Amino acid sequence: MFEIAKVTLQNEMDLILANKRAMKLAELAGLGIGGQTTFATAVSEVSRSAIEKGKNSCLLLGVADFLKKDKYIVAEIKDSKVAFASNEGLEYAKRLADKFFISNTGNESSIELQFFIPSSHKLTAAIADTWKIHFRKESPISPYEEIKRKNEQLQLVATKLIESESQYKTLTNSLPIIIFSLNVHREIIYANDWLTNYTGLTIEDLNKHKWKNVIHPEDYKEFCVLLNEKIIPEASVIKTQSRLRHAASNEYLWHLASLSPVKDEKDNLLYWIGFLVDVNAQKVVEKTLQENKVLEEAQTILKKKEQGMQANINELNRSNIELSQFAFIASHDLQEPLRKIMLYSDYLLNRYEDVVDKKGVDYLRNMINASHRMRNLIDDILSFSHVNNKQLELKPIDLNIIAKEVLQDLDVLVAEKKAVTSLKPLPTIEADPVLISQLFNNVISNALKYSKEKTPPKISIYSKLQKNDSVSIYFKDNGIGFEEKYVEKIFTLFQRLHGKHSYKGTGLGLAICRKIVQLHNGTIEAKGELDKGATFIITLPVKYQSTNQSIKCTNERS
């Protein structure tokens, strides 16, 4: 991998940096907003796992092998503690990535995510070098990153200037932060002028009272972590936040305190380097927002966020419309060549079955079967696209009439399955009759499709009025059901719990149901147990409301 950027992973702020860096790399690589978000989300999920369970974790961002035709941007998360155990975040990242690798050795674990770069043939090492320079020269995106960069720079500078005390003092006094060093007994052996000027105390006074007369009483216990000799030298960095008394104003102001060990070539602890950075302004802002003391400022921030969110929603809606139109056009254009394939295949089989050998006949039959599956898939895609673009034509509809018409349309399949249906009185609601009819058809067809062998299907349809002026319609069957562990496969496009050879279908039926319910501001959920049937619950407002309702989807079997 050609490394472009690196982020150490220690806390939530580092997680934000990792997300920003991943977004930027995806943008430089030419990925769209969706691709950038997907890449950054996958990186964030794995980084969060490393921060929570790892030790000395870091994120490396770069580009895969330039010699290969297809090129990928790469995110590699390394950790020196434990192997990465499977969890929900890692599984989600795995689904998002084009390629996903886990490597565990004796003393290191790593996860590598790869995402394909569009127009990757144009990517060269020279271009990747410009990306690397971009990250190196990019301004910090937050005060925390600035502090983190200064911390890393100061530790490096302090190590190099051990033999030059005067130069070290000049440097530390020139920086607007408090810098000090402690011996192995946690006593101050050096401090720049900022410490004595800020506290009004000498190094001797601070050592004598162990900082007690300058640290806020409520924070002193946590601050003592820095002074505890029992803290093992193997600790890489010790951090805490405490209020430090300012001698001139006699006020306690928040500071971020950090302590890092300095060791010799034999890994023996020599002393500790520490710094104190004023973060009082940040703490005041956080407290102000939490207590809502400056309502006008909070409203301004909220308004900006709402504007940004609305812009994102508008862009997402535009993208959804374009994708839906593309699906419709692509599916429509596929039908004509598919008809010819089906026609010629059927013609060859009927006309030349006696001439072609058995293997050739089997090939033709497989071709015909595949063509029929393709046609069903195209029809379902067109149906989904139609639902996605449809403007609701609302009118009062009697759900009893809808249910009876659907059962009548399915009477051949009902008779073939020897199904028994039970329909209890349903209410009248305000909805689109065409879409509701399609919704009922898909759900009932689903129940018939997934019935048990040699057991006649029993389908019960009934409703319950809810207190919030909505009605829940229940479709209960005695079919094969499903396991609760598959509930996460939520009415997703093309998702199937059973193979195409076991049950016919394209994986779009219940996805269409979800879209129809969503358009009506309702919810749809599924409950079931393996071999004990399933119940689909559709909740719709009795009178259509313009405000959006949450869409609750729990499973799909089609």
Summary of the structure (lengths in Angstrom):
residues: 558
radius of gyration: 32.6
end to end distance: 41.4
largest distance: 106.2
contacts: 1635
relative contact order: 0.05
helix: 47%
strand: 22%
